[in-house]
Amino acid sequence: MSGTRPTRIVILGAGFAGTTLVRKLAGKLPEGCELVLVSDESYTTFNPLLPEAVGASIFPEHAIVPVREMIYPGADRQFIMGSVADLDLPNREVICRSLAGEIALHFDHLVLAVGNRARLDLLPGMDEHALPLKTVGDAMHIRNTVLRCLARIELESDPKVRKELGHFIVLGGGFSGTEVAGELVDCLRAIQRYYPKVQPEELRVTVLQNIERLLPELSPELGQAALISLRERGVNVRLGEGASLVTSLGVQLSNGENIPGRTVIGTIGTAANPLLARLGLACQGGRVVVNADLSLPGHSGLWAVGDCAAVPNALDNTICPATAQFAVKQAAHLAQNLAATLHGQPTRPFSYRSRGMMASIGHLKGVADINGIQLTGWVAWLVWRGYYLALMPSFGRRLRIFFEWAWGMLFPPDITHLRFKRSHELRTDEARRQREHEAFVHLEGLDPKHMRVHPVD
Ligand SMILES: Cc1cc2nc3c(=O)[nH]c(=O)nc-3n(C[C@H](O)[C@H](O)[C@H](O)COP(=O)(O)OP(=O)(O)OC[C@H]3O[C@@H](n4cnc5c(N)ncnc54)[C@H](O)[C@@H]3O)c2cc1C
């Protein structure tokens, strides 16, 4: 206890790291401690499942879990949905914008677990024309864009425009790029039956990878297995060819070649969470510098874990990669170090040997390296899905997701183009269209009775 107040641990960010930390602290804290988790969304995003949401193998809501379900029950904890705006370090307060306005939260210990962001400025034109994949909103937007392109091709007579609309270009051949390309090509093949005026050969997926192999995080054999699988399914993988410019009509390569395509999905690069720059903390490669025990140098009671932190791995003296696996392990380790600190005991350095890496490269296909054992095909895919299913917070949710995933394996993908239009917006849209129509008729001097009207949205 600090004075009469309970000792408060505030955790910022309810991703893999933040929610694991809350769960692992259960039962470890001394009496009179309370936990407050602050995050700007009410759900945790299982980012590795986003490519499957893009390819409509799963519903977008299967890639997210409500934070409250992740961390409750537990009387010692509170979740506040709010965006962290600032830190008042001298007064040990977090300033956040919540549903009740701006609030100042006192802390005794503060954990930064705010993750990173998609990088949008790596190439000229990327910000305006490429679609990033980092949030569930990004996944839904890409999925809707793909569905809109197919619907537009059906109405288009110009072969050049049809070709551009049917070409989906993925920038990057790392985990996200390879996974998205595999999902997309399977999805296009499965849903083409619903678009009878679109020919299968009009739909193409290209991956641009600026080095000579896919999945550089995995062994060359698994990268090669992924390459063969994608090429067998018709994906045009161009190795050693990087984009230098993105436009609304496609991508220009470093050698000047133009690749036409109206949809460009950007999976290259990550950017620091802008909050870190605002806080003025020491950073390395856009990640907060931390000591071996995950505390911040020179700031007593401040800690950081997950993608936002440059965590040294005592096992091999390297900086940990920004992956879900490391975020979860760091959070579990920090739970022990925080509990030790609060009990007046010494902390331990973080040390972890990766159990392996996995990637899902399309419906029922994957590549995995588990403790040195290399798996490909549906076995790898099953292990991959099993791992993320195991991370789901409750048995009920696991069972539900399992059955819904099983459903998706047996039946074609869902082609609902979901838009959240409220009645008020529909009314405003109709009024706007009517005004535009009247202005057009007036300008052209047309007789409205003899006009053919094409509704456009
Ligand atoms: C498309 C994609 C595929 C991936 N595939 C894999 C994979 O196959 N395997 C793997 O291991 N890793 C994968 N990753 C990486 C993995 O998702 C991350 O390493 C992991 O999510 C990191 O966890 P985290 O808790 O540090 O950050 P996050 O999970 O990003 O969580 C950060 C949380 O902080 C919140 N937040 C951010 N800023 C604020 C603020 N100012 N105020 C309040 N809250 C805030 C966010 O809303 C979020 O809830 C993938 C990532 C992406 C994008």
The ligand as a MOL file (V3000), in Angstrom:
LIG
                    3D

  0  0  0     0  0            999 V3000
M  V30 BEGIN CTAB
M  V30 COUNTS 53 58 0 0 0
M  V30 BEGIN ATOM
M  V30 1 C -1.1100 -9.3630 -40.0840 0
M  V30 2 C -0.2300 -9.8240 -38.9370 0
M  V30 3 C 0.1390 -11.1570 -38.8450 0
M  V30 4 C 0.9500 -11.6090 -37.8000 0
M  V30 5 N 1.2840 -12.9270 -37.7400 0
M  V30 6 C 2.0240 -13.3830 -36.7070 0
M  V30 7 C 2.3190 -14.7690 -36.5800 0
M  V30 8 O 1.9480 -15.5800 -37.4260 0
M  V30 9 N 3.0450 -15.1640 -35.4950 0
M  V30 10 C 3.4660 -14.2990 -34.5100 0
M  V30 11 O 4.0670 -14.7130 -33.5170 0
M  V30 12 N 3.2050 -12.9720 -34.6150 0
M  V30 13 C 2.4990 -12.5000 -35.6820 0
M  V30 14 N 2.2150 -11.1600 -35.7630 0
M  V30 15 C 2.7740 -10.2360 -34.7540 0
M  V30 16 C 1.9310 -10.2580 -33.4670 0
M  V30 17 O 0.5880 -9.9870 -33.7590 0
M  V30 18 C 2.4850 -9.2380 -32.4940 0
M  V30 19 O 3.8210 -9.5750 -32.2250 0
M  V30 20 C 1.6800 -9.2070 -31.1850 0
M  V30 21 O 0.3710 -8.7960 -31.4400 0
M  V30 22 C 2.3500 -8.2650 -30.1790 0
M  V30 23 O 1.5730 -8.1730 -29.0290 0
M  V30 24 P 1.5330 -6.8200 -28.1770 0
M  V30 25 O 0.6380 -7.0900 -27.0180 0
M  V30 26 O 2.9070 -6.3360 -27.9090 0
M  V30 27 O 0.8850 -5.7320 -29.1440 0
M  V30 28 P -0.5800 -5.7070 -29.7760 0
M  V30 29 O -1.1320 -7.0660 -29.8830 0
M  V30 30 O -0.4620 -4.8840 -31.0140 0
M  V30 31 O -1.4360 -4.9150 -28.6880 0
M  V30 32 C -1.2410 -3.5470 -28.3920 0
M  V30 33 C -2.5120 -3.0290 -27.7230 0
M  V30 34 O -2.3020 -1.6850 -27.2940 0
M  V30 35 C -3.4270 -0.8980 -27.6320 0
M  V30 36 N -2.9570 0.4970 -27.7630 0
M  V30 37 C -2.0820 0.9880 -28.6700 0
M  V30 38 N -1.8990 2.3140 -28.4640 0
M  V30 39 C -2.6720 2.6670 -27.4130 0
M  V30 40 C -2.9400 3.8990 -26.7450 0
M  V30 41 N -2.3380 5.0470 -27.0820 0
M  V30 42 N -3.8180 3.8750 -25.7230 0
M  V30 43 C -4.4300 2.7400 -25.3340 0
M  V30 44 N -4.2280 1.5430 -25.9390 0
M  V30 45 C -3.3520 1.5100 -26.9600 0
M  V30 46 C -3.9180 -1.5110 -28.9430 0
M  V30 47 O -5.2750 -1.2240 -29.2020 0
M  V30 48 C -3.6980 -2.9990 -28.6770 0
M  V30 49 O -4.8130 -3.5560 -28.0000 0
M  V30 50 C 1.4050 -10.6820 -36.8140 0
M  V30 51 C 1.0400 -9.3360 -36.8970 0
M  V30 52 C 0.2330 -8.9010 -37.9490 0
M  V30 53 C -0.1580 -7.4390 -38.0330 0
M  V30 END ATOM
M  V30 BEGIN BOND
M  V30 1 1 1 2
M  V30 2 1 2 3
M  V30 3 2 2 52
M  V30 4 2 3 4
M  V30 5 1 4 5
M  V30 6 1 4 50
M  V30 7 2 5 6
M  V30 8 1 6 7
M  V30 9 1 6 13
M  V30 10 2 7 8
M  V30 11 1 7 9
M  V30 12 1 9 10
M  V30 13 2 10 11
M  V30 14 1 10 12
M  V30 15 2 12 13
M  V30 16 1 13 14
M  V30 17 1 14 15
M  V30 18 1 14 50
M  V30 19 1 15 16
M  V30 20 1 16 17
M  V30 21 1 16 18
M  V30 22 1 18 19
M  V30 23 1 18 20
M  V30 24 1 20 21
M  V30 25 1 20 22
M  V30 26 1 22 23
M  V30 27 1 23 24
M  V30 28 2 24 25
M  V30 29 1 24 26
M  V30 30 1 24 27
M  V30 31 1 27 28
M  V30 32 2 28 29
M  V30 33 1 28 30
M  V30 34 1 28 31
M  V30 35 1 31 32
M  V30 36 1 32 33
M  V30 37 1 33 34
M  V30 38 1 33 48
M  V30 39 1 34 35
M  V30 40 1 35 36
M  V30 41 1 35 46
M  V30 42 1 36 37
M  V30 43 1 36 45
M  V30 44 2 37 38
M  V30 45 1 38 39
M  V30 46 1 39 40
M  V30 47 2 39 45
M  V30 48 1 40 41
M  V30 49 2 40 42
M  V30 50 1 42 43
M  V30 51 2 43 44
M  V30 52 1 44 45
M  V30 53 1 46 47
M  V30 54 1 46 48
M  V30 55 1 48 49
M  V30 56 2 50 51
M  V30 57 1 51 52
M  V30 58 1 52 53
M  V30 END BOND
M  V30 END CTAB
M  END
